[in-house]
Amino acid sequence: MPLLHRYDSLLLKKNVALAQPYSHRMSQCLALRLNNYSLLRRLNKFSVLDEIALLEKTPTSKFTGTKKAEKFRGSILGRFWHKHYFDAQHLPQNVVNKWFADYAVNQGLLKDKLHEILMIDEDDSDMENYRLTKANQISHAIVYGGIESRKKRGALTGEWLIYYIHDGLNYYLDLADHKELDDQQKLFDRLKDECAWEFPFAFETPTVDDAGSPI
């Protein structure tokens, strides 16, 4: 049986993607990663599947609150697109971005939020209970409130789902983190080693005209 049509590979993709019609456009590498990471509890695969559903505009897709899909820049990765996905492990970074990024510090967002909470009238006859109440209010506002605020703005950050668009369809290659962008060639080579056997068109050298523009 041809390698691209191996039953075990197609079945894995179908199972991981919950029999969605795009499953054959998911690389075997990505399917294996989502399956294994889920088993090891390193990642909730639905964090990624929800983003794919959004990109595919499936009937079950829902707003995820992550940043919009963007195309990479540059000659090495410029052919690929990336979409953020948000998982529990990305919660701390989003809280930091909400309250301690340059904009937040310059605008005094954390100071204003703390002032707002502390000004809420509470019964302070029992000081221990008062302190506990305020601590709970602060933690809820900083963590839950911060995440919800970024989600509503579509600003949640996380790591990347990398995909390629071919004939109007998305081909989902693999996951990557921001650090890998430090060596774009290394990331490109990894994606090629993992996925070129399935989706060779994503790695072909584009044809250019005499002016050097893609045809």
C-alpha positions in Angstrom: 0.0 0.0 0.0 1.4 3.5 -0.9 2.9 5.3 2.1 0.5 8.2 1.8 -2.5 5.8 2.0 -1.5 3.7 4.9 -4.6 2.7 6.8 -2.9 3.1 10.3 -1.8 6.7 9.4 -5.2 7.7 8.1 -7.0 6.1 11.0 -4.7 7.9 13.5 -5.5 11.3 11.8 -9.2 10.5 11.7 -9.3 9.6 15.4 -7.3 12.6 16.6 -9.4 15.0 14.5 -12.6 13.3 15.6 -13.5 12.3 12.1 -13.6 15.9 10.8 -13.4 16.2 7.0 -10.0 18.0 7.2 -8.3 15.0 8.9 -6.4 13.9 5.8 -4.9 17.5 5.6 -3.3 17.1 9.0 0.2 15.7 8.9 0.9 12.4 10.5 3.5 14.2 12.6 0.9 16.7 14.0 -1.5 13.8 14.6 1.1 11.9 16.5 2.1 14.9 18.5 -1.4 15.8 19.6 -2.2 12.2 20.4 1.0 11.6 22.5 1.0 15.0 24.2 -2.6 14.4 25.2 -1.8 11.0 26.7 1.2 12.5 28.6 -1.0 15.4 29.7 1.5 17.9 28.2 -1.2 19.5 26.1 -5.0 19.5 25.7 -5.4 18.5 22.1 -8.7 20.5 21.9 -6.7 23.7 22.4 -5.3 23.0 18.9 -8.4 21.3 17.4 -10.6 24.3 18.3 -8.2 26.6 16.4 -8.4 24.3 13.3 -12.2 24.2 13.6 -12.1 28.0 13.5 -9.9 28.1 10.5 -12.0 25.5 8.8 -15.2 27.3 9.7 -16.8 24.1 10.8 -20.4 24.2 12.2 -19.0 23.5 15.7 -16.3 26.1 15.7 -16.3 28.7 18.4 -14.5 31.9 19.3 -11.2 31.0 21.0 -10.0 34.5 21.9 -6.5 33.9 20.5 -4.7 36.2 18.1 -5.7 36.1 14.4 -3.8 33.9 12.0 -0.8 35.6 10.3 1.6 34.7 7.6 5.3 34.5 8.5 7.6 37.1 7.1 10.8 36.5 5.3 12.2 34.3 2.6 12.5 31.2 4.7 9.2 30.8 6.4 7.2 33.3 4.4 5.2 30.6 2.6 3.7 29.4 5.9 0.9 30.7 8.2 0.7 30.4 12.0 -2.3 30.5 14.4 -1.9 30.9 18.1 -3.5 28.3 20.4 -4.0 28.8 24.1 -3.5 26.0 26.7 -3.3 26.0 30.5 0.5 26.3 30.3 0.2 29.6 28.6 -1.9 31.2 31.4 1.1 32.8 33.3 2.4 34.5 30.2 -1.0 36.0 29.4 -1.4 37.3 33.0 2.1 38.9 32.7 1.2 40.4 29.4 -2.1 41.8 30.8 -0.7 43.6 33.8 3.1 43.9 33.4 3.7 44.6 29.7 5.0 48.1 28.8 1.5 49.4 27.8 0.0 48.0 31.1 2.7 49.6 33.2 2.5 52.9 31.4 -1.3 53.0 31.8 -1.1 51.9 35.4 -3.7 49.1 34.8 -2.7 47.0 37.8 -2.6 50.0 40.1 -6.1 51.1 39.0 -7.5 47.5 39.4 -6.1 47.2 42.9 -7.5 50.6 43.9 -10.9 49.6 42.5 -11.0 46.4 44.5 -9.7 48.0 47.7 -12.4 50.7 47.5 -15.2 48.2 47.5 -17.0 48.5 50.8 -16.6 45.4 53.0 -17.4 44.6 56.6 -14.0 45.0 58.3 -15.1 44.1 61.8 -13.4 40.7 61.3 -10.0 41.7 60.0 -8.9 38.2 59.1 -12.0 37.6 57.1 -11.7 41.0 55.5 -8.2 40.3 54.4 -9.2 36.9 53.0 -12.0 38.4 51.0 -9.8 41.1 49.5 -7.1 38.5 48.7 -9.7 36.4 46.9 -11.1 39.4 45.0 -7.6 40.4 43.9 -6.5 37.0 42.8 -9.8 36.5 40.8 -9.5 39.9 39.1 -5.8 39.5 38.3 -5.9 35.9 36.9 -9.5 35.2 35.7 -10.3 38.8 35.0 -7.0 39.3 33.1 -7.5 36.2 31.0 -11.1 37.0 30.2 -10.2 40.6 29.2 -7.5 39.4 26.7 -9.9 36.7 25.4 -12.6 39.2 24.7 -10.1 41.3 22.7 -8.9 38.3 20.8 -5.5 38.8 22.3 -4.7 35.5 24.0 -1.2 34.3 23.2 0.3 30.9 23.3 2.3 28.8 20.9 1.8 28.2 17.2 0.0 25.9 14.9 1.8 26.1 11.5 0.0 25.4 8.3 0.2 25.9 4.5 -2.5 27.0 2.1 -2.6 25.1 -1.1 -5.5 25.4 -3.7 -7.5 27.2 -1.1 -7.2 24.5 1.5 -5.2 24.5 4.8 -2.7 21.8 5.3 -1.7 21.5 9.0 1.9 20.8 9.5 3.0 20.9 13.1 3.3 22.9 16.3 6.1 25.3 17.1 7.0 27.7 19.9 8.2 31.3 19.7 11.8 30.4 20.5 12.2 28.4 17.3 11.8 31.6 15.3 15.3 32.5 16.4 16.6 30.0 13.9 14.2 30.1 11.0 16.2 27.7 8.8 16.3 25.1 11.5 12.5 25.3 11.9 12.0 25.1 8.1 14.2 22.0 8.0 12.3 20.4 10.8 9.0 21.0 9.1 10.3 19.7 5.8 11.8 16.5 7.4 8.4 15.8 9.1 5.9 16.8 6.4 7.4 17.0 2.9 6.7 13.3 2.3 3.0 13.9 2.8 2.7 17.5 1.4 5.6 18.1 -1.0 3.9 21.1 -2.6 4.4 23.0 0.7 8.2 22.9 0.3 8.7 23.2 -3.4 10.8 26.2 -4.5 8.4 28.7 -6.0 8.7 29.6 -9.7 9.6 33.2 -10.3 9.5 35.5 -13.2 12.4 37.5 -14.6 11.9 40.2 -12.0 12.2 37.6 -9.2 8.5 37.7 -8.3 6.6 34.5 -7.6 4.5 33.3 -10.6 
